[in-house]
Amino acid sequence: MPIFTSQPISVGLALLFHTITLSAEPQKSIVLNSPDNKLSLSFLLNTEEQPFYSAKYQDLSLLLPSRLGLTLQGFQSEGGYEMTATKPSEHQSTWQPVLGEQAEIEDHYHQVSVTFSPREGGSPDLTIEARCYDEGFAFRYRLSQPGDFTITDEATEFTFAGDYPLWSTREVEGDYHESKLSDLSKNRIRPIVIEIPEGPFVALGEAALVDSARMRFQPAAGKKHTVRPHLAGPIRARDTFVSPWRYVMVGANEGELIENKTLVPNLNEPCALADTSWIRPGKAIRAELATDQAKACVDVAVKMNFQHLLLDAGWYGPERSNASDATTVTVDPNRSHGDFDLPEIIRYAKENGIGVFLYVNRRALEKQLDTLLPLYKEWGISGIKFGFVNVGSQEWTIWLHEAIKKCAEHELMVDVHDHYLPTGWSRTYPNLLTQEGIGGNEQMPTAEHNVNLAYTRYLCGAGDYTICYYSGRLQTTRAHQIAASVVYYSPLQLIFWYDKPQTIRFTPELDLFREVPVTWDETRFVEGEIGEYVALARRKGERWFIGVLNSQREREVTLDLDFLREGTNYQTQVFADGEPVGEAPKKVACSSLVVDRGDKLTAKMARNGGAAFLLTPRSE
């Protein structure tokens, strides 16, 4: 049975953070405020002395009293609880990510630990560690119990005041569709995004999932407008258990929500690596399994200022066969495109300053990891793309993160594909450059899907979208694909995914692919609307890049440039949908102009189109 069983009631808030004084004496309610005092998080006991929490944003009810608790196998408590807490404290610092969307991130929060103790025994004490940021709040469970124990379920709830708009998906690589909280069904992928009318946007998710079972979302049975976690399996622990963080990211609008996603890395541990000089983010091109094709891709990479070559599945045999040996080069006949000399490809790539990533299916990784890593390091491999990894259960969560740690020990970078979703662990182990967990161009999604990704999936971390350019299966314009390289964050950015090296013509618009970085010093939301369009501005050094993705109707937007440096003129390259705009043009129109902080830029976009801008300070 759950450690805590309870029914919600309406309660008032206690004193604010800056006036509250707590001790080990029992409390009726405990309130924690964000540093800017816009957000308040309250822990409380209902009339049955059961534990709940609630939250306010300014004067608006963000979450009604919502249940807390875990289900611990073999333990049961029928009585009430008393609540004690540590004195609230404040943390404020800044840190520099090895890889990120900002050169520096502020980590500023108020925190408190709240302990719920059963009055009649029967269950262990449960401690809630809570942090309240300007960007949202988060809490996690800490449980101490001598010996082995098993957690079978989680009773946490997120109860909203009304049937609000919701964006969610059931498939890791699926579309995020708008619905209502009342339409929520089981197995929803995190994060999910909720719009509170006349209030903020909220994202619910999970951070620092390293050694526990994955959480997804489901409706709470018999409770309106309530979301609760669904664990992927039991969680086994000995003596002490600390859960991943459950976070509520908050933004005054959907754009501020995008800017507040630093909440996720802030909830993870600092970088664990003493030396990160070998970690090399960059753009990559994928090669077929043939020596001449791979070398041609290296030549493209050099011309396009790419940093890596990816050799995809099949180089050591059929990837889904347990008999395939990833210590050998034994090409799958179904994937062969001619002679394949891996040592020669690696030599040619390194000679030209290009790193090599090898795709390895999880079957080989699971049985050969400790043999493969030193061998690949000896071969001169830069990184591994993990394929079809098992996700969800505690067992496979632990395996994957231990594998990434081992890769770091051998100075190998990692790209995890398929259904792995980030929870911020790249802060701790930045050799994890990126991951899929996204509906990218392998599915050839709609423009609406692409726009929504910026407001949903990308809130939780980098996504390997696999940008294309020439493919006839694209449902978007080429300008849309160019803009995606700015809007989508991934320290390993795959470009020309289905494009062959012989089709790449080095036309002027490809300058954007050539120049765009994959990590950033500053990121700004410019404007947009979920489901309709999104415009992001990103700075690297003194240069700004702006990407605009448009959805399913022709659109013209005017972009403010108030983020530019005062008194500086910027030479601006424009990459836009060509004429005729209304017919989803294949061509990209390139032009140039000079702008400054007081000017505006106009993006005229086709249906399913986009636009990109590169702004470089002019020398006087």
C-alpha positions as CSV (number, residue, x, y, z in Angstrom):
1,M,0.0,0.0,0.0
2,P,1.1,3.6,-0.4
3,I,3.2,5.0,2.4
4,F,0.8,8.0,2.3
5,T,-2.9,7.7,1.6
6,S,-4.8,11.0,1.5
7,Q,-7.7,13.1,0.1
8,P,-7.2,16.7,-1.1
9,I,-8.6,19.6,0.8
10,S,-8.3,23.4,0.5
11,V,-5.8,25.0,2.8
12,G,-4.1,28.4,3.2
13,L,-0.5,29.2,2.7
14,A,1.9,29.6,5.6
15,L,4.4,32.4,6.0
16,L,6.6,33.4,3.1
17,F,10.1,32.1,2.7
18,H,11.8,35.2,4.0
19,T,9.8,35.3,7.3
20,I,9.4,31.6,8.1
21,T,11.5,30.0,10.9
22,L,11.4,26.2,11.1
23,S,12.8,23.7,13.6
24,A,12.3,20.0,14.2
25,E,8.9,20.8,15.8
26,P,5.8,19.5,13.9
27,Q,4.4,21.9,11.3
28,K,1.0,22.3,9.7
29,S,2.3,23.8,6.5
30,I,5.7,24.9,5.1
31,V,6.1,27.4,2.2
32,L,9.1,27.9,0.0
33,N,9.3,30.9,-2.4
34,S,11.3,31.4,-5.5
35,P,14.1,34.0,-5.4
36,D,11.9,36.5,-7.3
37,N,8.9,35.7,-5.1
38,K,6.6,34.9,-8.1
39,L,6.4,31.2,-7.3
40,S,5.5,29.6,-4.0
41,L,5.5,25.9,-3.1
42,S,3.6,24.8,0.0
43,F,3.9,21.4,1.8
44,L,1.0,20.6,4.1
45,L,-1.1,18.0,6.0
46,N,-4.8,17.7,5.2
47,T,-7.5,17.1,7.9
48,E,-6.6,13.4,7.9
49,E,-3.0,14.3,8.5
50,Q,-1.9,13.1,5.1
51,P,0.9,14.8,3.1
52,F,0.2,17.1,0.2
53,Y,1.8,20.0,-1.6
54,S,0.4,22.9,-3.6
55,A,1.9,25.8,-5.7
56,K,1.0,29.3,-6.7
57,Y,2.4,31.5,-9.4
58,Q,1.9,35.2,-8.5
59,D,-1.7,35.3,-7.3
60,L,-2.8,32.3,-9.5
61,S,-3.3,28.8,-8.2
62,L,-0.7,26.8,-10.2
63,L,-1.4,23.4,-8.6
64,L,-4.2,22.6,-6.1
65,P,-3.3,20.4,-3.1
66,S,-1.7,17.3,-4.7
67,R,-0.8,14.0,-3.1
68,L,2.7,12.9,-2.2
69,G,4.0,9.4,-1.6
70,L,5.5,6.1,-2.6
71,T,4.3,2.6,-2.4
72,L,6.8,0.5,-0.4
73,Q,6.4,-3.3,-0.7
74,G,5.6,-4.9,2.7
75,F,5.0,-1.6,4.6
76,Q,1.7,-0.1,5.5
77,S,0.6,2.8,7.7
78,E,-3.1,3.4,8.6
79,G,-2.6,6.5,10.8
80,G,-1.7,10.1,10.2
81,Y,1.6,11.8,9.8
82,E,3.5,14.7,11.4
83,M,5.6,17.0,9.4
84,T,9.0,18.5,10.3
85,A,11.4,20.5,8.2
86,T,14.9,21.9,8.1
87,K,15.3,25.7,8.1
88,P,15.1,26.9,4.5
89,S,18.4,27.9,2.8
90,E,19.5,29.7,-0.3
91,H,21.9,28.7,-3.0
92,Q,23.3,31.0,-5.7
93,S,26.1,30.3,-8.1
94,T,27.0,30.2,-11.7
95,W,28.6,27.4,-13.7
96,Q,30.0,27.0,-17.2
97,P,28.7,23.9,-19.1
98,V,31.1,21.9,-21.2
99,L,28.4,21.8,-23.8
100,G,25.3,24.0,-23.7
101,E,22.9,26.6,-25.0
102,Q,24.4,29.2,-22.7
103,A,28.1,29.9,-21.9
104,E,27.1,30.4,-18.3
105,I,24.1,29.2,-16.3
106,E,22.9,30.7,-13.0
107,D,21.9,28.2,-10.4
108,H,19.8,30.1,-7.9
109,Y,17.2,28.5,-5.7
110,H,15.7,28.3,-2.2
111,Q,15.5,24.9,-0.7
112,V,14.1,22.9,2.2
113,S,13.8,19.3,3.4
114,V,10.4,18.2,4.7
115,T,10.1,14.9,6.6
116,F,6.8,13.1,7.0
117,S,6.8,10.7,9.9
118,P,4.0,8.2,10.7
119,R,2.4,8.8,14.1
120,E,1.7,5.1,14.6
121,G,4.8,3.5,12.9
122,G,4.4,0.8,10.3
123,S,6.3,2.8,7.6
124,P,9.7,4.5,7.5
125,D,10.0,8.3,7.4
126,L,9.9,9.9,4.0
127,T,11.8,13.1,3.3
128,I,11.0,15.5,0.5
129,E,14.0,17.6,-0.8
130,A,12.5,20.7,-2.5
131,R,14.0,23.5,-4.5
132,C,12.2,26.6,-5.8
133,Y,13.8,28.5,-8.7
134,D,12.5,31.5,-10.7
135,E,12.3,28.9,-13.5
136,G,10.1,26.5,-11.6
137,F,10.3,24.1,-8.7
138,A,11.4,20.5,-8.2
139,F,11.3,17.9,-5.5
140,R,12.6,14.4,-4.9
141,Y,12.0,11.6,-2.4
142,R,14.6,10.4,0.1
143,L,13.8,7.2,1.9
144,S,16.0,5.3,4.5
145,Q,15.2,1.8,5.5
146,P,17.7,-0.8,6.8
147,G,18.3,-3.7,4.3
148,D,16.8,-4.4,1.0
149,F,13.4,-2.9,0.0
150,T,11.3,-2.4,-3.1
151,I,9.3,0.6,-4.3
152,T,6.4,-0.6,-6.5
153,D,4.6,2.7,-7.3
154,E,4.6,6.4,-6.8
155,A,1.6,8.4,-5.5
156,T,2.7,11.9,-6.6
157,E,0.0,13.9,-8.2
158,F,-0.1,17.2,-10.1
159,T,-3.7,18.6,-9.7
160,F,-4.8,21.5,-11.8
161,A,-7.8,23.8,-11.2
162,G,-9.4,23.3,-14.6
163,D,-9.5,21.3,-17.8
164,Y,-6.5,23.1,-19.4
165,P,-4.9,22.8,-22.8
166,L,-2.3,20.1,-22.9
167,W,0.5,19.1,-25.4
168,S,1.7,15.5,-25.1
169,T,2.5,12.3,-27.0
170,R,2.3,8.6,-26.3
171,E,5.3,7.7,-28.5
172,V,8.8,8.8,-27.9
173,E,9.2,9.7,-31.6
174,G,5.5,10.8,-31.9
175,D,3.7,14.0,-32.6
176,Y,2.9,16.4,-29.8
177,H,-0.8,17.1,-30.2
178,E,-3.0,19.7,-28.4
179,S,-5.8,18.2,-26.3
180,K,-7.2,18.8,-22.8
181,L,-6.2,17.4,-19.4
182,S,-9.5,15.4,-19.4
183,D,-8.2,13.7,-22.6
184,L,-5.0,12.5,-21.0
185,S,-4.4,8.8,-21.4
186,K,-1.8,6.4,-20.0
187,N,1.9,6.3,-21.0
188,R,2.4,9.9,-21.9
189,I,6.0,10.8,-22.6
190,R,7.7,13.4,-20.4
191,P,7.8,16.3,-20.6
192,I,4.2,17.3,-21.1
193,V,3.2,21.0,-21.4
194,I,0.1,22.6,-20.0
195,E,-1.3,26.1,-20.7
196,I,-3.1,27.8,-17.8
197,P,-5.5,30.3,-19.3
198,E,-4.5,33.9,-18.4
199,G,-1.6,32.3,-16.6
200,P,1.7,30.6,-17.3
201,F,2.8,27.6,-19.3
202,V,3.9,24.6,-17.3
203,A,6.1,21.6,-18.2
204,L,6.1,18.5,-16.1
205,G,9.1,16.2,-16.3
206,E,11.9,14.3,-14.7
207,A,15.5,15.2,-14.0
208,A,18.6,13.3,-12.9
209,L,17.3,9.9,-13.8
210,V,20.4,7.8,-13.4
211,D,19.7,4.7,-11.3
212,S,15.9,4.5,-11.0
213,A,13.0,3.4,-13.1
214,R,11.7,5.8,-15.8
215,M,8.6,7.9,-15.2
216,R,5.8,8.5,-17.7
217,F,2.5,10.2,-17.1
218,Q,-1.1,9.0,-16.7
219,P,-4.4,10.4,-15.4
220,A,-5.1,9.8,-11.7
221,A,-8.1,7.5,-11.4
222,G,-11.2,9.3,-10.1
223,K,-9.6,12.7,-9.8
224,K,-10.3,15.5,-12.3
225,H,-7.5,17.4,-14.0
226,T,-4.9,15.4,-12.2
227,V,-1.7,13.9,-13.7
228,R,0.4,11.3,-11.9
229,P,3.6,9.3,-12.7
230,H,3.6,5.8,-14.0
231,L,6.9,4.0,-13.2
232,A,8.4,1.6,-15.8
233,G,8.9,-1.1,-13.1
234,P,9.8,-1.7,-9.5
235,I,12.8,0.1,-7.9
236,R,15.0,-1.9,-5.7
237,A,17.2,-0.3,-3.1
238,R,19.3,-1.0,0.0
239,D,19.3,1.2,3.1
240,T,18.7,4.5,1.2
241,F,16.8,5.5,-1.9
242,V,16.9,8.9,-3.6
243,S,14.5,9.4,-6.4
244,P,15.0,11.4,-9.6
245,W,13.7,15.0,-9.4
246,R,10.0,15.7,-10.4
247,Y,10.0,19.2,-11.8
248,V,7.4,21.8,-12.7
249,M,9.0,24.2,-15.1
250,V,7.1,27.5,-15.3
251,G,7.1,30.3,-17.9
252,A,4.9,33.4,-18.2
253,N,4.4,32.3,-21.8
254,E,5.6,29.5,-24.0
255,G,8.7,31.5,-25.0
256,E,9.8,32.0,-21.4
257,L,9.2,28.3,-20.8
258,I,11.9,27.7,-23.5
259,E,14.3,30.1,-21.9
260,N,13.7,28.5,-18.5
261,K,14.8,25.0,-19.5
262,T,18.1,25.5,-17.6
263,L,16.1,24.1,-14.7
264,V,16.9,20.6,-16.0
265,P,20.7,20.7,-16.0
266,N,20.6,22.6,-12.8
267,L,19.0,19.6,-11.1
268,N,21.9,17.4,-12.1
269,E,25.3,16.9,-10.5
270,P,28.3,19.0,-11.8
271,C,30.7,17.6,-14.4
272,A,32.4,14.5,-13.1
273,L,35.3,14.6,-15.6
274,A,38.6,16.2,-14.6
275,D,39.6,16.5,-18.3
276,T,37.1,17.4,-21.0
277,S,39.5,18.7,-23.6
278,W,39.0,15.5,-25.7
279,I,35.2,16.2,-26.0
280,R,34.6,17.7,-29.4
281,P,31.1,18.7,-30.3
282,G,30.4,19.3,-34.0
283,K,28.4,18.6,-37.1
284,A,28.5,15.2,-38.7
285,I,27.7,13.5,-42.0
286,R,26.5,9.9,-42.4
287,A,28.2,7.6,-44.8
288,E,27.2,4.4,-46.5
289,L,29.3,1.3,-46.0
290,A,31.7,1.7,-48.8
291,T,35.3,3.1,-48.7
292,D,34.8,5.5,-51.6
293,Q,31.5,6.8,-50.3
294,A,33.0,7.3,-46.8
295,K,36.0,9.2,-48.2
296,A,33.6,11.3,-50.3
297,C,31.7,12.2,-47.1
298,V,35.0,13.1,-45.4
299,D,35.6,15.5,-48.4
300,V,32.2,17.0,-47.9
301,A,32.8,17.4,-44.2
302,V,36.0,19.3,-44.8
303,K,34.3,21.7,-47.3
304,M,31.3,22.2,-45.0
305,N,33.2,22.8,-41.8
306,F,31.9,19.6,-40.3
307,Q,33.8,17.7,-37.5
308,H,32.7,14.1,-37.7
309,L,31.8,11.2,-39.9
310,L,29.2,8.6,-38.8
311,L,29.4,5.0,-40.1
312,D,26.0,3.6,-39.5
313,A,24.6,0.1,-38.8
314,G,25.9,-3.1,-40.5
315,W,29.7,-2.6,-40.5
316,Y,30.2,-5.6,-38.2
317,G,27.3,-7.8,-39.5
318,P,23.5,-7.7,-39.1
319,E,23.0,-5.5,-36.1
320,R,20.1,-7.4,-34.6
321,S,21.9,-10.8,-34.7
322,N,23.5,-12.0,-31.5
323,A,26.1,-13.7,-33.5
324,S,27.5,-10.4,-35.0
325,D,30.9,-9.5,-33.5
326,A,31.6,-5.8,-33.1
327,T,35.3,-6.4,-32.7
328,T,35.5,-7.4,-36.4
329,V,34.7,-5.6,-39.6
330,T,32.3,-8.0,-41.3
331,V,29.8,-6.0,-43.4
332,D,26.2,-7.0,-43.4
333,P,25.6,-8.0,-47.1
334,N,22.2,-6.2,-47.0
335,R,24.0,-3.0,-46.2
336,S,27.1,-3.2,-48.3
337,H,27.8,-0.7,-51.0
338,G,31.1,-2.0,-52.1
339,D,34.6,-2.4,-50.6
340,F,34.7,-1.3,-47.0
341,D,38.2,-0.7,-45.5
342,L,37.5,0.7,-42.0
343,P,41.2,1.3,-41.1
344,E,41.7,3.2,-44.3
345,I,38.5,5.3,-43.7
346,I,39.7,6.1,-40.2
347,R,43.1,7.1,-41.4
348,Y,41.7,9.3,-44.2
349,A,39.3,11.0,-41.8
350,K,41.9,11.7,-39.2
351,E,44.3,13.0,-41.8
352,N,41.7,15.5,-42.7
353,G,40.8,16.5,-39.1
354,I,37.5,14.5,-39.1
355,G,36.5,12.3,-36.2
356,V,34.7,8.9,-36.8
357,F,31.6,7.7,-34.9
358,L,30.7,4.0,-35.1
359,Y,27.1,2.8,-34.8
360,V,26.9,-0.2,-32.4
361,N,23.6,-2.0,-31.6
362,R,22.8,-2.6,-27.9
363,R,23.2,-6.4,-28.4
364,A,26.9,-6.0,-29.0
365,L,27.3,-3.3,-26.4
366,E,25.6,-5.5,-23.7
367,K,27.8,-8.5,-24.3
368,Q,31.1,-6.9,-25.5
369,L,31.3,-3.4,-23.9
370,D,34.4,-3.9,-21.8
371,T,36.2,-5.4,-24.8
372,L,35.0,-2.9,-27.4
373,L,35.9,0.4,-25.6
374,P,39.7,-0.1,-25.4
375,L,39.7,-1.6,-28.8
376,Y,37.8,1.3,-30.4
377,K,40.1,3.7,-28.6
378,E,43.1,1.9,-30.2
379,W,41.4,2.1,-33.6
380,G,41.2,5.8,-33.3
381,I,37.4,6.1,-33.0
382,S,36.0,9.3,-31.6
383,G,32.6,8.1,-30.4
384,I,29.9,5.5,-30.5
385,K,26.3,5.8,-31.5
386,F,24.3,3.4,-29.2
387,G,21.5,1.8,-31.1
388,F,18.2,0.4,-29.9
389,V,19.1,0.5,-26.2
390,N,16.7,-0.9,-23.6
391,V,15.1,1.9,-21.6
392,G,12.6,2.3,-18.8
393,S,13.4,-0.3,-16.1
394,Q,15.9,0.4,-13.3
395,E,18.1,-2.3,-14.6
396,W,18.6,-0.8,-18.0
397,T,18.7,2.8,-16.7
398,I,21.7,1.8,-14.6
399,W,23.3,-0.2,-17.4
400,L,23.1,2.7,-19.9
401,H,24.6,5.3,-17.6
402,E,27.3,3.0,-16.4
403,A,28.2,2.4,-20.1
404,I,28.4,6.1,-20.8
405,K,30.7,6.5,-17.8
406,K,32.9,3.7,-19.1
407,C,33.0,5.5,-22.5
408,A,34.3,8.6,-20.7
409,E,37.1,6.5,-19.2
410,H,38.2,5.6,-22.7
411,E,37.7,9.2,-24.0
412,L,34.8,8.2,-26.3
413,M,31.9,10.4,-27.0
414,V,28.3,9.0,-27.1
415,D,25.1,9.6,-29.1
416,V,22.3,7.4,-27.7
417,H,19.6,6.6,-30.3
418,D,16.0,5.5,-30.4
419,H,13.9,5.8,-27.1
420,Y,16.3,7.3,-24.6
421,L,15.1,10.7,-23.4
422,P,17.5,13.2,-21.7
423,T,17.1,14.2,-18.0
424,G,20.2,16.5,-17.8
425,W,22.9,13.9,-17.3
426,S,25.1,15.5,-20.0
427,R,26.0,18.1,-17.4
428,T,27.6,15.4,-15.3
429,Y,29.0,13.3,-18.2
430,P,29.3,15.7,-21.2
431,N,30.8,12.9,-23.3
432,L,27.1,12.2,-23.8
433,L,26.8,14.7,-26.6
434,T,23.2,14.0,-27.6
435,Q,20.4,11.5,-28.0
436,E,17.5,10.8,-30.2
437,G,14.2,10.3,-28.3
438,I,12.7,12.5,-30.9
439,G,10.6,12.3,-34.1
440,G,13.2,13.5,-36.5
441,N,13.7,13.2,-40.3
442,E,13.9,9.4,-40.1
443,Q,10.1,9.8,-39.9
444,M,9.9,12.8,-42.2
445,P,7.4,14.6,-39.9
446,T,5.2,17.6,-40.6
447,A,6.2,21.2,-40.1
448,E,3.7,21.5,-37.2
449,H,5.5,18.6,-35.5
450,N,8.8,20.4,-36.0
451,V,7.5,23.6,-34.5
452,N,6.0,21.9,-31.5
453,L,9.3,20.1,-30.7
454,A,10.9,23.4,-29.7
455,Y,8.1,24.0,-27.1
456,T,8.0,20.4,-25.8
457,R,10.7,17.7,-26.4
458,Y,13.6,20.2,-26.5
459,L,12.7,21.4,-23.0
460,C,14.4,18.3,-21.6
461,G,17.6,18.4,-23.5
462,A,19.5,18.0,-26.8
463,G,17.9,16.0,-29.6
464,D,19.5,14.3,-32.6
465,Y,16.9,15.3,-35.3
466,T,18.9,14.2,-38.4
467,I,18.5,17.2,-40.6
468,C,18.0,16.6,-44.3
469,Y,18.2,18.9,-47.3
470,Y,17.7,17.2,-50.7
471,S,15.4,14.3,-49.8
472,G,12.2,14.3,-51.9
473,R,10.3,12.8,-48.9
474,L,10.6,16.0,-46.8
475,Q,7.3,17.6,-45.8
476,T,8.9,21.0,-45.3
477,T,10.8,23.5,-47.4
478,R,14.6,23.5,-47.6
479,A,14.7,26.9,-45.8
480,H,12.8,25.1,-43.0
481,Q,15.6,22.5,-42.8
482,I,18.3,25.2,-42.7
483,A,16.5,27.0,-39.9
484,A,16.2,23.8,-38.0
485,S,20.0,23.7,-37.5
486,V,19.6,26.9,-35.5
487,V,16.4,26.2,-33.6
488,Y,17.3,22.6,-32.6
489,Y,20.1,22.1,-30.1
490,S,22.4,19.1,-30.4
491,P,26.1,19.1,-29.7
492,L,26.4,16.4,-32.3
493,Q,24.3,17.7,-35.2
494,L,23.7,15.2,-38.1
495,I,23.1,17.1,-41.4
496,F,22.4,15.7,-44.9
497,W,21.0,12.6,-43.2
498,Y,19.6,10.8,-46.3
499,D,21.6,12.9,-48.8
500,K,24.4,11.3,-50.8
501,P,27.7,13.2,-51.1
502,Q,27.3,13.3,-54.9
503,T,24.1,15.3,-54.5
504,I,25.5,18.1,-52.4
505,R,26.1,21.1,-54.7
506,F,27.6,23.6,-52.3
507,T,25.1,26.3,-53.3
508,P,25.2,29.7,-51.4
509,E,22.4,28.8,-48.9
510,L,24.6,26.0,-47.6
511,D,26.8,28.6,-46.0
512,L,24.4,28.5,-43.1
513,F,25.1,24.8,-42.5
514,R,28.8,25.6,-42.9
515,E,28.8,28.4,-40.3
516,V,26.3,27.3,-37.7
517,P,27.8,26.2,-34.4
518,V,26.4,23.3,-32.3
519,T,26.9,24.9,-28.9
520,W,26.1,28.4,-27.9
521,D,27.0,31.3,-25.6
522,E,23.5,32.8,-25.4
523,T,20.0,31.7,-26.5
524,R,16.9,34.0,-26.7
525,F,13.3,33.3,-27.6
526,V,12.3,36.0,-30.1
527,E,8.7,35.2,-30.7
528,G,6.3,32.4,-31.7
529,E,3.2,30.4,-30.8
530,I,3.1,26.7,-30.0
531,G,1.6,24.9,-33.0
532,E,2.2,27.9,-35.3
533,Y,5.8,29.0,-35.5
534,V,8.9,29.6,-33.4
535,A,11.8,32.0,-33.7
536,L,15.0,31.6,-31.7
537,A,18.1,33.7,-31.7
538,R,21.5,32.2,-30.6
539,R,24.9,33.8,-30.1
540,K,28.3,32.4,-30.6
541,G,31.1,34.9,-29.9
542,E,30.0,38.1,-31.5
543,R,27.8,36.5,-34.2
544,W,24.0,35.9,-33.9
545,F,22.1,33.2,-35.7
546,I,18.3,33.4,-35.9
547,G,16.1,30.4,-37.0
548,V,12.4,30.6,-37.7
549,L,10.3,27.4,-38.3
550,N,6.8,27.9,-39.7
551,S,3.9,25.5,-39.5
552,Q,1.0,24.9,-42.0
553,R,0.0,28.3,-43.3
554,E,1.9,31.0,-45.2
555,R,3.2,33.6,-42.7
556,E,5.1,36.8,-42.5
557,V,6.7,37.8,-39.1
558,T,8.6,40.8,-38.0
559,L,11.4,40.1,-35.6
560,D,12.8,42.6,-33.0
561,L,16.5,42.8,-32.7
562,D,16.7,44.2,-29.2
563,F,19.2,41.6,-28.2
564,L,21.9,43.0,-30.5
565,R,24.8,45.1,-29.1
566,E,24.0,48.8,-28.9
567,G,25.9,51.0,-31.5
568,T,27.0,48.1,-33.7
569,N,26.0,47.4,-37.3
570,Y,25.6,43.8,-38.4
571,Q,26.1,42.4,-41.9
572,T,23.2,40.1,-42.2
573,Q,22.9,37.1,-44.5
574,V,19.3,36.0,-45.2
575,F,18.2,32.5,-46.1
576,A,14.5,32.4,-46.9
577,D,11.8,30.5,-48.9
578,G,12.2,31.3,-52.5
579,E,9.3,32.4,-54.8
580,P,6.6,31.5,-55.3
581,V,6.2,31.3,-51.5
582,G,2.7,29.8,-51.7
583,E,3.9,26.7,-53.5
584,A,6.4,25.2,-51.0
585,P,9.5,26.2,-52.9
586,K,12.4,23.9,-53.1
587,K,14.9,26.8,-53.6
588,V,16.2,29.0,-50.9
589,A,16.5,32.7,-51.6
590,C,19.7,34.3,-50.4
591,S,20.2,38.0,-49.8
592,S,22.1,40.4,-47.6
593,L,21.5,43.7,-45.7
594,V,22.8,45.7,-42.8
595,V,20.9,46.0,-39.5
596,D,21.4,47.4,-36.0
597,R,19.6,47.0,-32.7
598,G,16.9,49.5,-33.6
599,D,15.9,47.6,-36.8
600,K,13.6,44.7,-37.4
601,L,13.9,41.7,-39.7
602,T,11.1,40.3,-41.8
603,A,10.6,36.6,-42.4
604,K,8.2,35.8,-45.2
605,M,7.7,32.0,-45.0
606,A,5.9,29.5,-47.1
607,R,3.5,27.0,-45.7
608,N,5.8,24.4,-44.0
609,G,8.6,26.9,-44.5
610,G,11.2,28.8,-42.6
611,A,13.9,31.4,-42.6
612,A,17.4,31.8,-41.1
613,F,19.7,34.8,-40.5
614,L,23.4,35.1,-39.8
615,L,24.3,38.5,-38.3
616,T,28.0,39.4,-38.1
617,P,29.3,42.6,-36.6
618,R,30.8,45.0,-39.2
619,S,34.3,46.2,-38.6
620,E,34.5,50.0,-38.5
